[in-house]
Amino acid sequence: MMKKLSFPYGKETLCIEIPEENFNAELISEMHHYTPALSEEELVREALENPVGTPKLSVMAEGKKNVVVICSDHTRPVPSKIIIPQMLAEIRKGNPNADITLLVSTGLHRLTTQEELISKFGEEIVKAEKIHVHDCDNDEMINIGRLPSGGTMVINKIAIEADLVVAEGFIEPHFFAGFSGGRKSMFPGVCSRDTVAYNHNSEFIAHPKARTGILKGNPVHIDMLYAARTARLTFICNVIINSDKKIIHAVAGDLENAHLAGVDFLSERCKTKAVPSDIVISTNGGYPLDQNIYQAVKGMSAAEVTVKEGGVIIMLAKSNDGHGGEVFLKTFKEERDVNVLYKQFLETPKEKTIVDQWQSQIFARILKKAKIIYISDAPNEMVEDLHMTPASSLEESMSIA
């Protein structure tokens, strides 16, 4: 008997059959079987009608001339075509004359292209609305004080000078911030490179609370929440999506309380027990999450907790955008001993954190535990420079494993 499995890969699906006697488990959370009673549009509308801990967005917009809506970028599968029109309608219901800017929160990612903006928002919104793509290196920034950890809060001037700052987003487990969504739109979304780097330091990344599903006591989260509060992010509309990228739940309202309401819903449904195995196959959920190797470290971190010491992770990520981080690639290309690298990361002071170090640190931690076979569209040489074994198919990767 054979067990047939399918995995998202870019905008495609890759399949493989594994003999039953070699098959240990398929780890799927119950969230993917959850069916909401309402449509995607209705879920967002209901959330906006019943905000957690704040008045309705229309009420909050009254008298606010300069309004900024922080939006997700091209690396996140946030269904902005559903969320943003409803948020804009609510703002204009409260203040028809509001001057609204959609601020795309790229964090430290490359800038979102015009084509990607149209794909994300639709042609109508791109033509009609004022959109600014955050540039962590070249935008004008404002220093608004210090983080609990001691770093400076340097944030995009567009957000800081607004009369009202709100954000869209989605909530999913995050491999060192605990969960995405909420405060992350502001920090790291529209912060300076140095501010983000300080927060993503080696001490915090190595902290036992800086892990998937943990907010309480997580030093990364504590900094992020403080910064978002200080920068006056006062209202969010966040959704939870399934593996088909469809909205199954939505929350709106206070930055922290609405986010926690979404986290509670997700936490009850997204967990599954690890099943220690010699070979673990993982993905990054397909497009748009698997556009580069850098982002694919997230999917590897899920496999990390269920692969046996010395085992093999087979990672599927289309990576049509390549490595996703120049320093990330250079770090592993120039030092072939992963133990040396990991020691260097841990010894780096907070204020000297370099770009991509956090991702490199987690990646090195995974490489210390398991071999990684990487199925992608990236060049083989690039995959090998990152200490992985390239493969062109699941069958080939299983043979290598």
Secondary structure as UniProt FT lines:
FT   STRAND          2..9
FT   TURN            10..11
FT   STRAND          12..19
FT   HELIX           20..22
FT   HELIX           30..33
FT   HELIX           40..49
FT   HELIX           57..60
FT   TURN            61..63
FT   STRAND          66..71
FT   TURN            74..75
FT   HELIX           80..94
FT   TURN            96..97
FT   STRAND          99..104
FT   TURN            107..108
FT   HELIX           114..121
FT   HELIX           123..128
FT   STRAND          130..133
FT   TURN            136..138
FT   STRAND          141..146
FT   TURN            148..149
FT   STRAND          152..156
FT   HELIX           157..160
FT   STRAND          164..170
FT   STRAND          173..174
FT   TURN            175..177
FT   STRAND          178..179
FT   HELIX           182..185
FT   TURN            186..190
FT   HELIX           193..199
FT   HELIX           202..206
FT   TURN            208..209
FT   TURN            212..213
FT   TURN            216..217
FT   HELIX           219..230
FT   TURN            231..232
FT   STRAND          233..241
FT   TURN            243..244
FT   STRAND          247..253
FT   TURN            255..256
FT   HELIX           257..270
FT   STRAND          277..283
FT   TURN            287..290
FT   HELIX           293..304
FT   TURN            305..306
FT   STRAND          307..316
FT   TURN            320..323
FT   HELIX           326..334
FT   HELIX           338..346
FT   HELIX           350..352
FT   TURN            355..356
FT   HELIX           357..369
FT   STRAND          371..375
FT   HELIX           380..385
FT   TURN            386..387
FT   STRAND          389..391
FT   HELIX           394..400
//
